[in-house]
Amino acid sequence: MYHKSSFILFAILLQSCRAQTCTDYDLRLVGGQVPNEGRVEICVNQQWGTVCDDLWGDPDAEVVCRQLGYPTINASSFRQAHFGEGSGETFLDNVRCSGSESRLIDCDHPPVGDENCDHFEDAGVRCVPPQCHNGEIRLVGGAVDWEGRVEVCINNDWNTVCDDGWDASDAGVACRQLGYSRHNAVTYERAHFGQGNGPIGLDDVACSGAERQLVNCSYDGNTSDCKHLEDAGVRCQPELLCEDGSIRVMDGLTAYEGRVEVCFDEAWGTVCNNNWEDIDASVACNQLGFSSQNAVAYLHPGLATYSQGTGSILLNSVGCNGTESRLANCAYNSDTTDCSHNEDAGIRCQSQDPCRPGDIRLAGSSIPGRGRVEVCVNGLWGTVCDDGWGSTDASVVCKQLNYSRHNATALSRAHFGPGSLPILMRNVGCSGSEEKLTNCPFSSQAASCSHSEDAGVQCQIEPICQNGDIRITGAMTNETIIAGRVEICFNETWGTVCSDDWNSDNAIVACRQLGYSTQGAVALTTPGVSGYSQGSGPIFLDNTVCDGTESRLIDCDYDIHTADCSHLQDAGVQCEFLCQTGSIRLVGGQTRREGRVEVCVNQMWGTVCDDDWDAVDASVVCMQLGYSPTNATAYMGARFGEGMVPTFLDNVACQGPETRLIDCAYDGHTTDCSHSEDASVQCQPLCQNGDIRLVGGGSQREGRVEVCMDGGWGTVCADDLWDATDATVVCRQLGFSRYGAETRSNFEGGSGLIHLNDVRCDGTESGLLNCQYNPNTLECSHAYDAGIYCRPLNCSNGDVRLVGGLSEFEGRVEVCWNETWGTVCDDFWSGLDARVVCRQLGYTYTDA
């Protein structure tokens, strides 16, 4: 056996002069498609190296997974550089673990660096992703998110909590950890939310209430006296009493002056006036939404217009520089023992810029579309008295605020709390057609009203439909098409389109707007004969003329005078489906790796609402699209523009192992979402542009063709042009034989991006992206993903062999070129040449 011990010793000495890159005997996984799989690499003397697969088995994989923090159950070992060959040194060989060791280095193995391996023998593992991270908690079995059986993660597994000693302090800590209020938490015992079925992890929990995590509380880990019929549960108050760092002013004569109070740990407290200056007041005013200009700092209650506070004094010696967005971001001292409430700090802000007459806003609620109505009259904000307040008045308010005018609810008796501004309107009497509340009849004599009568509204957030939206009704569908009557929205009302001048260009635009394919769009003009029924209600468009390039039907030329039309002329359309249910795409980004997430449901593209959208959901999207799931970024608020297709998914809750977004938990009821909430992602590269791979085959030489573009894997559309010449280029690029390559279509279709269409290779190209192709794949689907079969190389360029000898150590020298064996002429042939051949074959040259 040839050992490299002395060389490794030299390499280690050399590395001692270099900067540290890792900690000795740490492990990492490299080359996998997900973080929990890959080639095993170990750190020796601050340098990463590989592990040889001699004797490598599942017990070794269990130790690797344990050291890396993954569960050991179902850990799988891989040999023969399954995750690609490494580079540099091989540090461990002949590793023999029992499976119980904490670290790989603790297993039996020869001395570090004592090996006889090449990198095609690099060992790999695949670990099972952890169910959870230690210390996490969750609620299970409740009717709403904020109640349920308490489960805590211990050793990467979910455990229940025994109800012995379970009380409100413990429940408060659990609720705070989950992001809910720590106040008013309700405890439940005796498996109120159903019995769990895993281990019981905690007993006799005893929290003080100050802990940030349940596992930080005192508890007994011996739960042998507990059963699942004692599983503890909670119900939390979902809304915080106040958010850390928020501020308010109290006891002032106006809304923009008074005693400053700040929230910490859901409790309001005052600010001590030590070092309190105008610059501190300017930050407070800015945080409250007032102008930071001309802010005045008050030092003493009584000398100003506000009284002393009560309760805690939370901040002392505040020192702002004026650039902070919140008072809590300024320097301050939390030691307030030298302060009293006669030193409570206050402010006076410059009143807001005059509002525009007729403007309205909702106050007193954090929920969009709900609140106390405040209106601007003569440049001053004020409230509305609820005398005569009704649903018609509420509908005008909601319409003015760009909510639906339908189903508006009028609320009275200061439902959202009493205001503090002047009362400017009373006895409002709207007809419902007004554009502004101040266009309705009202009385400005409100002396008989008080703020206990402040009017409020609750609006339907999502309009019935948006102007210009279209839909197909009376639809007929099969596996490839959908057909029906076209209806368009105006003023939250659906109406039909007259078929005068209705043609294929109009149908193309309608299909495009609806998220279907523009290929094969058919204009339908006769209800009954064309298979769909007549509509009812208004007819909105006549003589519609599109050129076929418009994004929406409303962008075309049309006539709104439809008196000469009847529902016997209702226009219809037939569209082809564009996608397969479960497919996703990114739209609106500057690269393929970012954009608004759109998902295919029932062969139609739609957006995803950003409620509960997070990095785990983004990682599933990125993985499905062929990008790296690591460091995926989730964006909310239509960062890449608002979509124009339906919204299909809301409250998406992925766990991480899912292979498709549609496999995650989600809510299909999206009526509370608008396109301003469209979810987006940004993914990280997973591969090198131009790389290719075969997926889903029975061996590494066959499968669905996937190519890397912009850092992500995508499929190739196998249209009529895809042939054996294209397959030959793929096989050559993958290192297989360029002879006998075949196209095949028996592999399962992908679910991510489709990168190439109309591929045309001449057979000489070194890579698939060197061939001619069309990047426009809108008309492709994964049902047509290209697949191939490659034959193994006859030989690789430069290989040598000995033929015709009496033993394997002698014979005629043959060398491989272009997968063909050939001989070597003996002109100038010498012992030196023979030594090279023997060395290449792994032998020692001996003179005859």
N, C-alpha and C positions, 0 to 999 in steps of 0.2 A: 504493500500500500504506500502511495506517495503522500507524504504529509507536508503541510504548509506552515507548521508551527513557527519555524524561525522567521518566515516571511511575515506572518501575522504579528509576531512580537515586534518586528521592525515597523510594521504599519501602525501598531498601537503607539509605539514611542513617537512616531511621526505625528500622529493625531494629537498627542498631548500638547503639541505646540499650537494647535488650532483652537478657534473659539468653540465653546461648548454648544452642541446643537441638540442634545437630548440627555436624559438621566440614565445612568447605567442600569441595564436590565429592564427598562421600560419596553413595552411592546406597542406595535401599531399594525394596522391592516391596510394594505395598499393594493389598488387595482380592482377592487370590487365595485359593483354597481350601486351598492348601498353601504353605509358605514359599518354594518355588522358582518361584513365578509371581506376576504381579500388575502393577499400573500402576507404571511407572517414575517415581520421584521423586528429584530431585537437590537437594543442599543448596547454597545460595548465601547467603553472609553469614549463616550460622547459621539459615537459614529454608528449609523444604522447599517445593519447587515441582515442577510437572510438566514433561513433555517432549512437544512437539507431534509428531504422526505424519507430518508432511510429509517425504517421502523416507525414511521409517522402514522398515528392512528387516532381514533376518537377520544381516548383518555387524554392524549396530548391536547386535542382541540378543546376539551372541557377545561383544562387548566388555562389555556389562552383566553377563553371566553370569561372565566372567573376573574383573571387578572385585569381584563379590560372592562369589568363591571357588567358583563352580560350574564344572563342565566346560563347554567351549564347543561340544562336539559336539552336533548336533541342537538348538541353541538356536533358539527360534521367536519371531518378532516378531508383535505384534498391534496393530491400529489401531482407530480409532473407539471409543475408551474401552471396549475389550472387558472390562476389569476394573472398570468403573464410572468415573464422572467424578470428577476430583479437585476441589480448591478452592484458592483462593489464586492465586499467580502461576504463569505458564508461563515457565520460564527458558530453555529451549532449543528451537530450531526448525531445520528443514532440516539435521538432523544427518547427516553422511556419514562413516561409519567404513569403513576398509579391512578390519577384522576382527582386525588384529594389535595394536591399541592396548591399553594396560594399563588406561586409565581412559576413561570416556565423554567427559570434558571435553577429552581429548587429541585427539578426532576433529575433523574440519572442521565448523564451524558458524558462523553469524553471531554477532555480539556477544551476550553473555548479556542476555536481556530483549528482544532484537530479534525480535519475533514478531507474527503476525497470526492467532492461533488462539483457538478456544474449547475448553472442556474436553471437548466431545464428540469432540475429536480427540486426546485423551490417548493416548500410546503405552504399550504393555505388552510384556512378554516372558514366556516360559516356559522355564526352564532345566531340564536333566536333573539330578536329584539326584546328588550325588557318591556314587561307590561306597564311599568310605571317607574318613577324615580323615587328613591328613598325619601320619605318625609312628606311626599304629596298626600293630599286627601281628596276624597270625592264623596258625593251624596248619590245614593242609589235607591230606586224604588219609589221616589216621591212623584206627586202629580205635577210639580213645578220644579224648576232648576234649584231653587233655594231650600228644598226640604228633602229628607231622605235618610236612609241608613248611612252612618258614617263609616267609611272605609279608608284605611291608611296604608301607604306603601312601605313595606318592610322587606328587605332583601329582594327588591324588584318584583314583589308580588303583593297583591291586594289582600289586606287583612281587615276583619271587622274589629269593633271595639266593644268590650264587655261593659254592661251598664252598671256594674258595681261602683257606687260612689259618683256616678255621672250626674253633673249638676249644671246650673246656668253658667258658671264660670268656664267650665270645660266647653260648653256649647258656644259661648261667646268667642273663645279662642278659635274654634273650628270655623265659625262664620267669618271671623276676621281673616283667617288664612285663605278662605275662598273668595275674598273680596267683597263680602257683604258686611252689614253693620254688626258690630259686636254687641249692640244693645238689643234688648227685647228678644234674645234668642230663646226658643222654646225647646226644652229637652223631651225626648221620648225614650221609653224603656220597653222591655219585653218585645223586641223585634216588631215595633209598630209598623215599620215599612217593609216587613217581610224578613225572613231569615236569610243570611248570607250562606255561602257554600264553600268558602275558602278557609284558611287558617284564622284564628282569633289572635290578634297581635298585642292588644293592650288591655289591661285590667286595672281597676282602682286608679283611674286617671284623676289627678288632683292638680288643676291649673290654678294659678293665682289670678289669672285674667290679663296679665301683662305680656304673656308669651306671644310670639309671632307665629309659632307652629305648634301643632298639637304634640308632636314628639319632643318638644322642649319642656313640656310639663312633666311633673313627677308621675310615674306609672309603674306598674308591676308587669314585667314581661312573662311571668309564669301565669298562664291562663288555663291551667288544667281544671280549675273548678268552674269554668264557664262553658256555656253551650250557646248555640246560635239563637235559641229562643230568648237570650238576654242581649241580643245585639242592640247597641245604642243608636239613637237617631236624633236629628235636630230639625227645626224649622227656623230659618234665618229671616231677619228683616232685610229685604233686598236693597232698599235704598239707604245709603249712609245718612246719618243726621247732618253731617257736613263733611266736606272733603279736606284732607290735610292741606294747609296752606291757603285755603280760601279765606277771604276777609269780608267784613260788613261794617257799616257805620250805624250806630244806635243813638237814639234820643236827640237827634238833631231837629232843627226846625224845618229842614228840607231834606230831600233824599241824598244830597251831596255834601252833607256835613254831619259831624257827630263824633261819638267815641268810637275809636277803632277797636274792633275785635277780630281775632284770628282763630282759625280752627286747627287743633291738633288732636289726633286720636279721637275724632268725633266729638270733641268738646270745645265750646267757645270760651275764649279767655281774652283778657285785655293786654295792652302793651304799656310797659312802663316808660315814662317820659324822659328818662336819662338819655342825653345826647339826641333827643328827638328834634329833628330839624325839617325845614321846608323841603329839602331834597328827599327825605324819607316820605313826607306827605305826598310828593309828586309821584313816587312809585305806587303808593297806596291808591291815589286817585286814578292813575293809569290802569291799575288792576281792576278797579271797580267800573271801568268803562267811561270815566270822565276824562277831560283834558288834564294833562300833567302840568300845563302852564298855570302859573299864578297860584299853585297849591299852597295852602297855609297850614303850618303845624301849630296845633293847640297843645299847651302844656298842662293845664289844670282844669278839671271839672269846676263848674261854678263861675270861673272867669270866662269860660266859653258858654255855649248854649246847651251843653249836655251834662248829665249827672254822672256820679261815680258808678262803676260797674260792680259786679259781684262775682264770686267764684275765683277761678285761677287767674294769675297774672303770668302770661306765657313767654313774653319777650322782654328783654332789657337791653339797653345800650345798642339800639338798632343803628347800623351804619351803612346806608345805601350810597351808591355812587351815581344813581340816577338812570342807569341803563337796564336795571333789572326789570323783568316782566312781572314779578310777584314780590311782595314784601318778604316772604319766607326765603327768597333767594339772596337777600341782603345779609351782611354780617350781623350777628346778634349774639347776645349772651342769654342762655336759658336759665341762669341762676338769678332769680328774682327775689331772693330773701330780703334784700334791702329796699324793696318797693312796697307801696301800699296803694289802695284804690284812689286816694286823693292825688295820685300821680298818674292816673290813667291818661294816655295820650289820645289826642283827637285830631281831626283834620277838617278843613273846608276846601272843597274842590270848586273849580270854575264850572258853572252849570254847562250842560251839554250845548253844543251848537244848536241854534234854533232849528226845529224840525219843519218839514214842509207841510203846509196846511192840507189836511185830508189824509195824511199818513196814519196808519194804524199799526199796532204791534200787540203781541200777547205776552203777558208777564205772570209770574207766580207759579210757573210749571217748567220742569226740565224736559217735558215730553212735547215734541213738535206737534203743532195743530191744536194745542190745548192751552188755555190760560185766561187771565183777566184781560179784558179788552181795554187798551189805552189808545187814545186818539189825539192827533195834533190839531189844535184850533188856535189860530192867531200866533203860530210859532211856539206854542206851549203844549207840553204833554199833559193829559189828564185822563180821568176814568169816565165810565159811562154808568149812569144810574139804571137799575134794573126795572124801573117802572115801565110797564108796557113792553118789556123785552121778550121777543119770541123767536121762533125758528126762522122766520123770514128775514129778520134782522141778522141772525147768526149766519144765514146763507150768504148774505152780502159781504159780511166780514170774511168768511172763508174764501169766497171767490176773489176778494181783493187781495188776500194773502196767497193766492195761487194754489189753494187747496180746492177740493171738489165742492161745488155749491150744493150737492146732494147730501142728504142725511146729516146736515149740520144740526147740532144740539145747542140750544140756548140754556145757559146756566145762570142762576141768580144767587142772591144772598151771600155774596163774596165767596163763592165756591173755591176760588183759588187764593183766598186770603184777601184782607182789606188792603187797598192801596194807600198811598200817602200823598198823592198828587191832587190837584184841584179836580172837582167833579164838573165836567164840561158839557155833558149831554144828558138829557132826560126825555122820557116819552118818545123814544125813537119809533118811527112807523114806516118801515121799508116795504115796498111792494115786491121786492125780489129781483127787479130788473136793473137796479142801480149798480154802477161800477164802483162807487165808493160809499162808505157809510155816511160821510158828511153830505152826500147827495140826497139822503133820505130826510123826510121831515123830522124835526126834533125841537125840543125846547132847551134853551141855554139857562133857564131859571131852575137851578138845582139846589136851592137853599134848603128845601125840605128833605133832601137825600143825605145819607151818611155813607161812609165807606163799607159799612156792613151790608150795603145794597149794591156793591160793585158788580157789574154784569160780566159774564164770561162766556166762552164758547168752547165747544169740542168739534173739530172738523174731521171729516173723512180725509185721511192723508192722501191716499191714492185716488186721483180722479177716475171716474168711470172709464174714460179714455182721454188721450191727448189729441189736440187738433192735428189732423194729418195721419193718425194711426189708421191702419187698414186691417181687415180680417177676412177670412173665408168662412162663410156660413153655409149650412146645408151641405157640408163637405162629404164627398165620396173619396175613399182612399183605398189603395192596395199597397203592395210592398214597395212600389216605385213612384207613385204619383198621388197628388191630392187635387181635388177639383171642387168648385163650388161658387156661390155668389160672392162678389166683392162688395164689402161695405167699408165706408170711410167715416171717421169721426170728426164732427164739428161741434163745438160748444158742449162737449160731454154727451153728445147724442150720436148714435150710429144711424147712418143713412146709406142708401144704395147709389150706384153709379149707372147713368143711362148709357145704353150700348151704342148710341150714335157715334160714328167714327172710332169705335172700339176695335183695336187691331193688335197684332202680335207685339209691336213695340210697347204698347201699353201693358200687355201681359208680362213682358220681360221686366218692366219696372216694378209691377205689382209683386211678381215672384221674388225679385231681388229684395224689396223692402220686407217681405215676409220671411226672409232667410232661406228661401229655397233656391234651387239651381235656376239660372237663366236659360240654360239649354233646354230646348223642347217646350218652352212656354207657349201655351195655346190660349188664344182669346175665345171666350164663349159668349154668345150674344142672345140666346133664346132660352129663358126658363122653361122647364118641362122637357123640351126637346134635348137640351144639353145636359139634362140629368139633375138640375137643381131647381128649387122652388122659387116662386116670386117672394120678394121681400115685402115689408110694410113700413109705414112711417115715411119720413122725408126722403126725397131724391136730391142729393147734394150736387152732383157733377153731371154735366152734359158736354158733348163734343170734346172729349178729352183727347189731346194730341201730344204724345211723348215721342222723343227721338230714340229712346231705348237706353240712354246713358244716365238718366236721372236716378237719384238715390231713393226718392219717394214719389208716389203718385201725385202728391200735392205740388211737387215742383214742376209738373208738366203744365202746358196750357190747357185751360178748360173754361167752360161757361157755367155760371151759377144760376142762370135762368133755365129752369127745367120744366116750365109749364107745359111744354109740348111732349113731355115724357110720361110714361106710365110704368107700373111695375112689370108689365108684360115685356119691357125692354131692359130689365135689370141685367147688367153686365156680369160676366163670370170669368174665371180663369182656371187653367189647369197647369200645375207646376210639378216638376220632378223633385224628389227629395235630394238633398245635398249631402247628407251625412248619415252615419250610422249611430244609433243611440249609444251613448256612452263616450263618443269621441269628444275631444276638447280642442280648442285653439286659442291663441293669443292674438288680440286685435289692437291696433293703435299704437304699438310700441315702435321705438326707433330701431330695434333689433328683433330677431325672431324670438329671443329669450325673455322678452318682457311684453306686457300688454294686458288689456282687459280680458278676463277669462270668459270664454263662451263655451257652453256645453251642448251637445246634441241630445235632445229628448224627443222621442217619436219622430225621428228623421228631420228634426228642425233645430236650428241654432237658437240659443237663448243665453242670457246673461246670468250671473250669480250675484245674489244680494250679499252685501258685506257684513250683515249681522253675524257676530261671533267669528268672523273671518280672521284666521291667524296663520302663523308660520307653519304649523303642522299641515293645515289644509294646502298652503302654498307648496310644501314639499311633495305632497301627493300629486299635485298638478305638474310640477317640474319633472318628477319621476315618470309620470305617464307620457309626457312629451319627449322623453329621452334625454332630459338634462339631469344635472346633479341635484339630488334632494337636499344636499347639505347647503346651509346658509341661504335657503330660499326666502325671499322677502315677500310678505303679504302687504298689499296696499289697499286702502279703503277710499271711499269718496270719489269714485270715477276718475282716478289719477290719469288714466289714458283715454279720457273722453267717455261720454255717455253712449251706451248702445242704443240701437233702434229696433232690436228684436225683443221678443217677450223675455221676462225674467222667470227662470225655471226653478232655481234652487235658493233656499234661504236657510239660515241657521246651520250651515254646514259644520259638521263636527267629526273630522277625521282623527283616527288614532295614530296613523303613520304607516302601518304595514300595508294599507290598501294599495292596489295596483291601478285603480281608476278612481277618479273623483266621485263618480256616480255610485261607487261601492261604499262611500262614507255615509254616515247618518246625516240626514238633511230633512228640511221641511219643504214640501212642495206647494204650500200655501204662501204666496208671495204678495198678497194684496197690500201689506204694509210697507212694501219696498217701492222705490222709484229708481230711475236710472242714475240719479245722483249718488246712489249707493252701490254702483256696480263694482264688484271686487276685481282686483288685479294682482299680478305677481311679477316678480323679476327672478329669473333663475340663473344659476351659475353653470359655466361650461362643464361638460362631462367627458368630452372627447376632443380629439384634434380634427380640425376641418379636413375633409377628404378621406378620413379613415372609413373603413367599411367593416361590417360584421354580418354573420348569418345567424338567424334566430329561429328557434322552434323546430329545428331538424333533429333527426335521430343521431347525427354525428356532426362533428365540427366542419364537415365538408358540404353540408346541405342546409337549407333553411331559407327563411324570408330575408331578402336583401335589405339591410339598413345602412345608410350613409350618414356621416357626421357633417352637418353644416351649422355654422355659427355656434359651435360647441354642443349641439344636441343631435341625438339620433332621430332619423326619420326614414320612412319607407320610400320605395320607388314604385311609381305607377306602371303596371305592366299593360300598356296599351298595345295596339296592333304592331308597333315598331319594335317592341322588346323581343330579342331573339338570341340565338346561340352566340352570335358575335359579341353582344353585350355581356352575356354570361362568361365568355372567355376572358374579357378584361377584368371582371370581378374575381374570377378564380386566380388569374395571374397576380392581381394585387394582393390577394390573401395568401399567396405563397403556394398555391396548389397548381396542378398541371394546367397548361393552357390548351391541352388536347381533351376532346370528349366532353367539354362543358355542356350542360343541358339546362334549359329553362323548365321550371316546374311551378305548378299552381296549387299544390296540395297542402300548403302550410297555412296555419291560422293567420288571419289578418292582424295587423297591428292596431294600436289605439291612439297613437300620438300623431305627430306631424307627418305629412307626405311631402318629401323634399323635391323629387324629380319627376318629370313627365316627358314623354316623347324622347326617350334616350336613343341616341344614334351613334354607336361606336363603329370604327372601321377595323378594330381588332389589334391595332398597333399601340394603343394608348397604355400608359403605365398605371393609370388610375381611372376610376369611373368618372370623376369630375373633369377629366381631360376630354371626355366625349362631349358631343353636342347634346344639349338637353333643354327643356323648357321648364323654368322655375314656377310657372303658373300651374298649380295643381287643383284649382277650384273645382274642376269637373271630375276629379278622381275620388274614389272612395277606397277604404281598406279592403273591400271585397276584391279589388284588383291589384293587391300588393304583389310585387314581383318576387319570385323565388328561383333558386338555382340548385344544381347538383354539380360538384366538382370532383374530379378524379385526383388521386394523390400524385405527387411528382414522381416521374420515373427516376429522377435524380436531380440534385441541385448543382448549379454551376460551380465548378471547382472541386466537386467530390472526386475521389479516386478509389479504385478497387484493383485487386489482384485476381487474375483469371488464368486457369489452366495449370496451376502449380500442384505439387503433390500435397501441400498443406496450405492452410490459410495464411501463412507467413511469406509465401512466395508466389510468383506468377507474373503474367504479362500485365503491364501497367495500363489501365484505361482511365480516362478522365471524362467528366461530364461537362457538356456545354449545350445549352438550349434543350435540356432534358434528353440529350442523346449521348450514349457512351461512344467514345472513340479512343483509338490507340495513340501512343506517343512514339514518334520516330526516334531512332537511336543515334542520330547525328549529334555529336558532342555529349552523348549520355555518359555520366560518370558516377563515381561513388558519392560525390556531394549531392547530385540529384536524387540518388537512391535514398540517402539519409533523410532528405526532405519528405519523400513519399512515406518512408517508414514512420517518421515523426507524426505526419498527418494521420496515419492509420493507428497511432497509439503504440507502435512497436519500437524496438531498438534495432538500429542497423548493425548487421554483422557481415564482415567481408566473407565472400564465398571461399 
